[in-house]
Amino acid sequence: MTDETIKKLDDFLNTISNGQQQPLLLLDYDGTLAPFRVDRHKARPWTGVREAIGRIQRQGRTRMVVITGRPAKEIGPLLRGNPPVVDPMLEVWGLHGAERLHPDGKRELEQAPPETQRRLDELREHLRHNNLGGQFEDKPNAAVMH
């Protein structure tokens, strides 16, 4: 690294440590916070993940967002654990960004245009009867084959 690059990096990190910018931590669930599983309902966070997220939350400085292909409502219960370690007020962007679950529980879902929705409905119907040897997953904004 050049001296100029190091200075820019130091300046950037100082804005965070001085409270000038709020740190943002973007996390993916499957394959990052938890191992991939054929049955996604069995994908539990790696050891120590819940505790690490809980520590970051308790510090109260970092905005954390989980981004996932799953429906957003699935993430909170998977991360909280028993006993709960992670604050339930977690921001989650689900369905590959089409859904946003705010920390206060408010949910937003991007709606597909009518023609796209009609085509998705046709595809869903086809895949329900012919899954091509895979596992069909019906999502509000997609028809997914695994």
Salt bridges, closest charged atoms under 4 A:
GLU4 OE2 - LYS8 NZ 3.38
ASP11 OD2 - LYS7 NZ 2.91
ASP30 OD2 - ARG70 NE 2.68
GLU74 OE2 - ARG40 NH2 2.71
GLU74 OE1 - ARG70 NH1 2.97
GLU91 OE2 - ARG63 NH2 2.89
GLU91 OE2 - ARG100 NH2 2.97
GLU99 OE2 - ARG107 NE 2.61
GLU108 OE2 - HIS102 NE2 2.45
GLU108 OE2 - LYS106 NZ 3.82
GLU115 OE2 - ARG118 NH2 2.77
GLU115 OE2 - ARG119 NE 3.37
ASP121 OD1 - ARG124 NH1 2.92
GLU122 OE2 - ARG118 NH1 2.24
GLU125 OE1 - ARG128 NH1 3.78
GLU125 OE2 - HIS129 NE2 2.65
GLU137 OE2 - ARG40 NH1 2.11
GLU137 OE1 - HIS146 NE2 2.52
ASP138 OD1 - ARG124 NE 2.45
ASP138 OD2 - ARG128 NH2 2.65
